[in-house]
Amino acid sequence: MEYTNLAYVAAAILFIIGIKRLSSPKSAQSGNTIASIGMLVAIIATVVSFELLDFRLIGIGMIIGSIIGATFAIRVQMTQMPQMVAIFNGFGGGASALVAAAEFFTKHGTTDLTTFMSGTIVLSVFIGTLTFSGSFIAFGKLQGFVSGKPIVFSGQQVINAVLVIILLSIGVLITIGMNQELNLFYGIIILALLLGITLTIPIGGADMPVVISLLNSYSGIAASATGFVLLNNGLIISGALVGASGLILTNIMCKGMNRSLANVIFGAVGLDEDTSSSDGKQINIKSSTTDEAAMILDAADKVIIVPGYGLAVAQAQHAAREVAEQLESMGKTVLYAIHPVAGRMPGHMNVLLAEANVPYDKLKDLGDINPEFEDCDVAIVLGANDVVNPAARHETSSPIYGMPILDVDKSKTVIVNKRTMNPGFAGIQNELFGFENTVMVFGDAKEMLTTLFKDLKEL
Amino acid sequence: MDMINILTVFILAIFVGNEIITKVPPTLHTPLMSGSNAISGIAIVGAIIATKIGGELGTWLGLVAVIFATINCVGGFMVTNRMLKMFKRK
């Protein structure tokens, strides 16, 4: 048993080293390998040190899980990474909840079930189950099975509050040992499943980076809680690492939108589409073609590409890289501006562009790129909207007021590619589109970039 | 092992996590997420134990937990590896 715990500590150290190596893209891949070795150590230590394990059953479970996991990992497209991470969060949370539940079913009604243990079981089942159902809703929204728009109904907040109160009461009852009926325990599972759904459905597509980060954190906290149930240091440490990671990312995403976590979860931003049209500002846009865009670019020295979710939807990352390389071969400097909440999860754009072979040192964060717009000749906005809306600076009534934005409007010319004039996910019209120095090129990002590439070559 | 001990371990682990994760650059936030996701598959340890301790119901719950956690570990590490392979300098 002592050796097992030692092996868990070793696994935890390998996880920590693995994450530490993620501090640079150069060492990151080896970091991931080190972390996976850590997992192997933990699994082997468990299998060899516990007696009377049903190896056949465990083997079957692992083979099924490996096949499903590997299939996901190999087949998923980089644009679908957010939903993949969402669904994995769900499986992680679900696994923790199931383990805690199994522990409860074995020990309930016996003296083995201490107050501490029943309390941590309740916590683990509650968080794990909520993560499970919440993640599947998030997956459904990202995959398009469930509407990406916030789904709200009257009394939603009240229902959530009631659910939480009932859950807490049942939890306390079970913990203090007043009533350990299995029916109450099932009640926790069902209510937590419901709460996961009701908390996630009102959240709009553009707020998904926050939700995924938060669910990521929950899956870690659930694992930690299960570690408390089993008094297992391996689970406690690993779960805490993941919990901390998810919370930090959640915080970064909220800052990227200048909104509080509460506002993201309960605000249902993206629903009220007529808030903006009501102020009646008419925007006069200049619509243009790709060959005009090519001519503008021909005269430029410095070009900054601003990718957004539209680029991911159109799978236009390769086409964007082709245009960028063409521009570079014409002697121009090309950089990419990455907003922290561009896309549907933290780092979404970076992964897409990495897939398209864009060197990562060309990708600049908000803070680094904003001064660069001052002497930028052309900014090309590809399917990004709210993150480049200047209203965030001055329009106090705007839902995105105060959000740090990319200062594309400071460039001499801004070329904006969008599919239609539909407002962005925050549901507000973008005044940038009506600026003197903005030209709009409508169309699917991939088609537009492919034509632009040809036009540039024909110059 | 008593409560205070494991609570200490938990709190220290959060501090360590905080230290190392704030150093991960935004470019790697997606791999960080999928990688940490794989790490939360550590629940597999609990799942393996559950197949033994749980009686009949516990065994079946344990089996489902093993499947879920394995999806998490295998899928998470593999997809993270796939992504990290793509990050290149010029």
Interface residues (C-beta under 8 A of the other chain):
Chain A: Y8 A11 A12 F15 I16 G18 I19 K20 L22 S23 S24 P25 A28 Q29 G31 N32 T33 A35 S36 G38 M39 A42 I43 T46 V47 F50 L52 L53 D54 L57 I58 I60 G61 M62 I64 G65 S66 I68 G69 A70 F72 A73 I74 V76 M78 M81 M84 V85 F88 N89 F91 G92 G94 A95 S96 L98 V99 A100 A101 A102 E103 F105 T106 F116 I212 S213 N216 S219 G220 A222 A223 S224 T226 G227 F228 V229 L230 L231 N232 N233 G234 L235 I236 I237 S238 G239 A240 L241 V242 G243 A244 S245 G246 I248 L249 I252 I338 P340 M345 P346 G347 H348 N350 V351 A354 E355 N357 P359 Y360 D361 L363 D365
Chain B: M1 M3 I6 V9 F10 A13 I14 V16 G17 N18 I20 I21 T22 K23 V24 P25 P26 T27 L28 H29 T30 P31 L32 M33 S34 G35 S36 N37 A38 I39 S40 G41 I42 A43 I44 V45 G46 A47 I48 I49 A50 T51 K52 I53 G54 G55 L57 G58 T59 L61 G62 L63 V64 A65 V66 I67 F68 A69 T70 I71 N72 C73 V74 G75 G76 F77 M78 V79 T80 N81 R82 M83 L84 K85 M86 F87 K88 R89 K90
